[in-house]
Amino acid sequence: MESGQQPQKPLIDMHTPSVARMYDWLLGGVENYASDREACTRLLQIAPSTQLLARNNRAFLRRVVHVLVEEYGIRQFLDHGSGLPTQDNVHEVAQRADPTCKVVYIDNDPMVLAHAQTALHEDGRTLVLPHDLRMTRQIRQDTDRFLDWNRPIAALFVSVLHCLRDTDDDNDPAAVVRNTAALLPPGSCMVICQLVSDDPVVRRDVTQLMDVTTHGTWGRVRETHEVRRYFDGLDVLDPGLVDVVDWRPDIPPPPPQNRPRDWVEWGGVGRL
């Protein structure tokens, strides 16, 4: 964490499930509570592949960060909705490829902030911002002296936009993506994926469950065509917009007959 930057410490609500802690449990972590585990159990009843998708998504994050450093020369990252620290965090993957890489983690979950403050306080190339990811201009302002905004930056929205509700203002997920892209210098990249489903029952039931479970702090399971519009105006890198297991895999991806049929993590990388 950059010197002088101290995240605030709001109270941790152990009784209301947190998306970050649920994700931690799905990845096999221990930074979660009974309420999170119970919510995950209900979620798995609706969408049994959820745990597999969480792991696929984490593997995609590792691959995409490595590729952006090695092949596209990206040395700066904005990780929106970063979640709880786990193995192979963005700064660890990026700095293995190039130790000069800088990473900004953005999250407003109290437990995420508490762990980040403890784990990253001695890392001068990592900054933690206690912000809602929709605070686009505030994020830009608070990273002005930490990042070089004249050089390319990768903005990561990995498995987080489904947490945002649809609105008619700048809080809408598509607007957040547009507003973030508008601030980035040429050569920057937008990494975007979210949970989607072709099954209207899955979309409805998961959305309802998560909305009730998180007390209205969740968004919506969407369809692929809705996520595709997040990439309007961007040059989409190969292999295009896909199930994340198909994005430059380092092991053979599963054949179609062995893939989940309830929902999928879908997206890709767009370049300005």
LOTI-177751 format. One line per field, with one value per residue (C-alpha): residue number from 1; residue in one letter; x, y, z. Coordinates in nm, 2 decimals, decimal comma. Example, Ala and Ser with C-alpha at 12.3 -4.5 7.8 and 13.67 -1.06 7.14 Angstrom:
REM LOTI-177751
num <- c(1/2)
residu <- c(a/s)
c1 <- c(1,23/1,37)
c2 <- c(-0,45/-0,11)
c3 <- c(0,78/0,71)
REM end
This chain:
REM LOTI-177751
num <- c(1/2/3/4/5/6/7/8/9/10/11/12/13/14/15/16/17/18/19/20/21/22/23/24/25/26/27/28/29/30/31/32/33/34/35/36/37/38/39/40/41/42/43/44/45/46/47/48/49/50/51/52/53/54/55/56/57/58/59/60/61/62/63/64/65/66/67/68/69/70/71/72/73/74/75/76/77/78/79/80/81/82/83/84/85/86/87/88/89/90/91/92/93/94/95/96/97/98/99/100/101/102/103/104/105/106/107/108/109/110/111/112/113/114/115/116/117/118/119/120/121/122/123/124/125/126/127/128/129/130/131/132/133/134/135/136/137/138/139/140/141/142/143/144/145/146/147/148/149/150/151/152/153/154/155/156/157/158/159/160/161/162/163/164/165/166/167/168/169/170/171/172/173/174/175/176/177/178/179/180/181/182/183/184/185/186/187/188/189/190/191/192/193/194/195/196/197/198/199/200/201/202/203/204/205/206/207/208/209/210/211/212/213/214/215/216/217/218/219/220/221/222/223/224/225/226/227/228/229/230/231/232/233/234/235/236/237/238/239/240/241/242/243/244/245/246/247/248/249/250/251/252/253/254/255/256/257/258/259/260/261/262/263/264/265/266/267/268/269/270/271/272)
residu <- c(m/e/s/g/q/q/p/q/k/p/l/i/d/m/h/t/p/s/v/a/r/m/y/d/w/l/l/g/g/v/e/n/y/a/s/d/r/e/a/c/t/r/l/l/q/i/a/p/s/t/q/l/l/a/r/n/n/r/a/f/l/r/r/v/v/h/v/l/v/e/e/y/g/i/r/q/f/l/d/h/g/s/g/l/p/t/q/d/n/v/h/e/v/a/q/r/a/d/p/t/c/k/v/v/y/i/d/n/d/p/m/v/l/a/h/a/q/t/a/l/h/e/d/g/r/t/l/v/l/p/h/d/l/r/m/t/r/q/i/r/q/d/t/d/r/f/l/d/w/n/r/p/i/a/a/l/f/v/s/v/l/h/c/l/r/d/t/d/d/d/n/d/p/a/a/v/v/r/n/t/a/a/l/l/p/p/g/s/c/m/v/i/c/q/l/v/s/d/d/p/v/v/r/r/d/v/t/q/l/m/d/v/t/t/h/g/t/w/g/r/v/r/e/t/h/e/v/r/r/y/f/d/g/l/d/v/l/d/p/g/l/v/d/v/v/d/w/r/p/d/i/p/p/p/p/p/q/n/r/p/r/d/w/v/e/w/g/g/v/g/r/l)
c1 <- c(0,00/0,13/0,25/-0,02/-0,31/-0,51/-0,84/-1,13/-1,25/-1,63/-1,79/-1,80/-2,15/-2,11/-2,48/-2,54/-2,36/-2,09/-2,02/-1,65/-1,67/-1,89/-1,64/-1,37/-1,56/-1,62/-1,24/-1,17/-1,08/-1,14/-1,22/-1,59/-1,88/-2,17/-2,40/-2,17/-2,15/-2,53/-2,58/-2,34/-2,52/-2,85/-2,68/-2,53/-2,88/-2,98/-2,66/-2,45/-2,15/-2,09/-1,79/-1,63/-1,69/-1,53/-1,22/-1,23/-1,27/-0,96/-0,75/-0,87/-0,76/-0,41/-0,38/-0,50/-0,28/0,03/-0,06/-0,11/0,23/0,42/0,26/0,11/0,35/0,09/0,26/-0,04/-0,36/-0,69/-0,86/-1,23/-1,41/-1,08/-1,22/-1,03/-0,66/-0,59/-0,32/-0,19/-0,34/-0,31/0,01/0,17/0,11/0,20/0,52/0,64/0,65/0,79/0,86/0,79/0,42/0,18/-0,16/-0,46/-0,71/-1,06/-1,32/-1,56/-1,62/-1,50/-1,34/-1,16/-1,02/-0,91/-0,72/-0,57/-0,44/-0,27/-0,13/-0,02/0,10/0,47/0,42/0,50/0,38/0,03/-0,24/-0,58/-0,87/-1,18/-1,42/-1,73/-1,61/-1,87/-1,68/-1,49/-1,37/-1,28/-1,07/-0,90/-0,83/-0,70/-0,46/-0,32/0,01/0,04/-0,02/0,12/-0,20/0,00/0,09/-0,14/-0,34/-0,55/-0,89/-1,01/-1,38/-1,35/-1,67/-1,80/-2,05/-2,32/-2,31/-2,43/-2,80/-2,92/-2,99/-3,05/-2,75/-2,37/-2,42/-2,53/-2,26/-2,24/-2,19/-1,92/-1,73/-1,77/-1,67/-1,37/-1,26/-1,30/-1,04/-0,78/-0,48/-0,44/-0,32/-0,50/-0,71/-1,05/-1,08/-1,45/-1,63/-1,95/-2,18/-2,43/-2,70/-2,92/-3,17/-3,43/-3,51/-3,14/-3,12/-3,44/-3,37/-3,01/-3,08/-3,37/-3,16/-2,86/-3,08/-3,25/-2,93/-2,72/-3,01/-3,03/-2,66/-2,65/-2,73/-2,85/-2,75/-2,73/-2,72/-2,41/-2,55/-2,58/-2,22/-2,11/-2,22/-1,97/-1,71/-1,86/-1,59/-1,31/-1,07/-1,14/-0,83/-0,81/-0,98/-1,28/-1,56/-1,58/-1,63/-1,33/-1,19/-1,14/-0,95/-0,59/-0,60/-0,28/-0,44/-0,69/-1,04/-1,32/-1,52/-1,87/-2,05/-1,86/-1,93/-2,19/-2,53/-2,67/-2,45/-2,10/-1,84/-1,82/-1,62/-1,27/-1,03/-1,09/-0,81/-0,84)
c2 <- c(0,00/0,35/0,55/0,76/0,56/0,40/0,23/0,31/0,03/0,00/-0,28/-0,63/-0,77/-1,14/-1,21/-1,07/-1,27/-1,08/-1,15/-1,13/-1,38/-1,61/-1,61/-1,68/-1,99/-2,11/-2,09/-2,30/-2,00/-1,96/-1,59/-1,64/-1,69/-1,93/-1,68/-1,69/-2,07/-2,10/-1,86/-2,06/-2,38/-2,22/-2,08/-2,42/-2,57/-2,34/-2,33/-2,64/-2,53/-2,21/-2,34/-2,46/-2,13/-1,94/-2,15/-2,10/-1,73/-1,71/-1,90/-1,66/-1,36/-1,51/-1,58/-1,24/-1,04/-1,24/-1,20/-0,82/-0,78/-1,01/-0,95/-0,60/-0,42/-0,33/-0,23/-0,07/-0,23/-0,11/-0,41/-0,31/-0,52/-0,70/-0,92/-1,10/-1,16/-1,52/-1,70/-1,54/-1,19/-0,95/-0,78/-1,12/-1,24/-0,91/-0,86/-1,21/-1,10/-0,76/-0,64/-0,27/-0,34/-0,13/-0,25/-0,05/-0,27/-0,11/-0,25/-0,13/-0,46/-0,41/-0,75/-0,71/-0,37/-0,51/-0,80/-0,58/-0,33/-0,61/-0,80/-0,52/-0,24/-0,29/-0,32/0,02/-0,08/-0,17/0,07/-0,01/0,23/0,19/0,29/0,17/0,08/0,32/0,62/0,65/1,01/0,97/0,66/0,86/1,15/0,92/0,74/1,05/1,04/0,66/0,56/0,73/0,82/0,90/0,53/0,23/0,09/-0,23/-0,18/-0,51/-0,58/-0,95/-1,13/-0,81/-0,63/-0,88/-0,72/-0,39/-0,30/-0,16/0,21/0,52/0,71/0,67/0,38/0,15/-0,12/-0,02/0,34/0,25/0,07/0,36/0,62/0,42/0,37/0,74/0,82/0,57/0,66/0,51/0,15/0,07/-0,25/-0,33/-0,68/-0,76/-1,08/-1,17/-1,46/-1,51/-1,77/-1,87/-2,02/-1,76/-1,97/-1,96/-1,59/-1,52/-1,75/-1,66/-1,29/-1,32/-1,53/-1,29/-0,98/-1,11/-1,27/-0,95/-0,72/-0,56/-0,51/-0,73/-0,68/-0,93/-1,24/-1,12/-1,27/-1,27/-1,00/-0,76/-0,81/-0,78/-0,41/-0,33/-0,37/-0,12/0,10/-0,13/-0,35/-0,69/-0,90/-1,26/-1,50/-1,26/-1,27/-1,63/-1,86/-1,76/-2,12/-2,05/-1,73/-1,83/-2,15/-2,29/-2,64/-2,79/-2,66/-2,91/-3,02/-2,88/-3,19/-3,16/-2,79/-2,64/-2,58/-2,36/-2,05/-1,95/-1,68/-1,49/-1,20/-1,10/-0,81/-0,49/-0,25/0,13)
c3 <- c(0,00/-0,08/0,21/0,37/0,22/0,50/0,42/0,65/0,87/0,86/1,07/0,92/0,91/0,99/0,94/0,59/0,32/0,13/-0,24/-0,17/0,12/-0,08/-0,36/-0,11/0,01/-0,35/-0,41/-0,10/0,13/0,50/0,52/0,54/0,79/0,83/0,65/0,34/0,34/0,37/0,09/-0,13/-0,05/-0,17/-0,48/-0,57/-0,56/-0,84/-1,03/-0,95/-1,16/-0,96/-0,77/-1,09/-1,26/-0,97/-1,02/-1,40/-1,35/-1,11/-1,37/-1,64/-1,42/-1,38/-1,75/-1,87/-1,63/-1,74/-2,11/-2,08/-1,91/-2,14/-2,48/-2,45/-2,23/-1,96/-1,63/-1,45/-1,33/-1,18/-1,03/-0,97/-0,70/-0,62/-0,35/-0,07/-0,11/-0,22/-0,41/-0,72/-0,67/-0,96/-0,82/-0,76/-1,12/-1,27/-1,07/-1,14/-1,50/-1,43/-1,07/-1,17/-1,23/-1,02/-0,91/-0,76/-0,57/-0,55/-0,31/-0,05/0,14/0,50/0,53/0,20/0,32/0,65/0,49/0,22/0,47/0,66/0,37/0,14/0,37/0,29/-0,09/-0,24/-0,58/-0,46/-0,36/-0,20/-0,24/-0,02/-0,30/-0,47/-0,82/-0,97/-0,83/-1,16/-1,12/-0,76/-0,85/-1,12/-0,88/-0,60/-0,83/-1,00/-0,82/-0,80/-1,16/-1,47/-1,66/-1,98/-2,01/-2,08/-1,79/-1,77/-1,61/-1,47/-1,42/-1,36/-1,24/-1,08/-1,31/-1,23/-0,88/-1,02/-1,08/-1,41/-1,37/-1,60/-1,48/-1,44/-1,19/-1,47/-1,54/-1,91/-1,81/-1,55/-1,83/-2,07/-1,81/-1,71/-2,07/-2,14/-1,88/-1,99/-2,22/-2,56/-2,56/-2,24/-2,20/-2,05/-1,91/-1,86/-1,78/-1,59/-1,52/-1,79/-1,87/-2,16/-1,91/-1,80/-1,49/-1,38/-1,45/-1,25/-0,96/-0,90/-0,93/-0,68/-0,44/-0,45/-0,42/-0,11/0,04/0,01/0,11/-0,23/-0,30/-0,61/-0,97/-1,23/-1,42/-1,78/-2,13/-2,36/-2,59/-2,30/-2,20/-2,56/-2,56/-2,29/-2,56/-2,80/-2,94/-2,82/-3,03/-2,89/-2,86/-2,99/-2,93/-2,90/-2,64/-2,51/-2,21/-2,01/-2,02/-2,39/-2,35/-2,44/-2,23/-2,09/-2,07/-2,31/-2,22/-2,17/-2,47/-2,52/-2,38/-2,05/-1,99/-1,75/-1,89/-1,61/-1,65/-1,76/-1,70/-2,03/-2,17/-2,29/-2,34/-2,53/-2,62/-2,66)
REM end
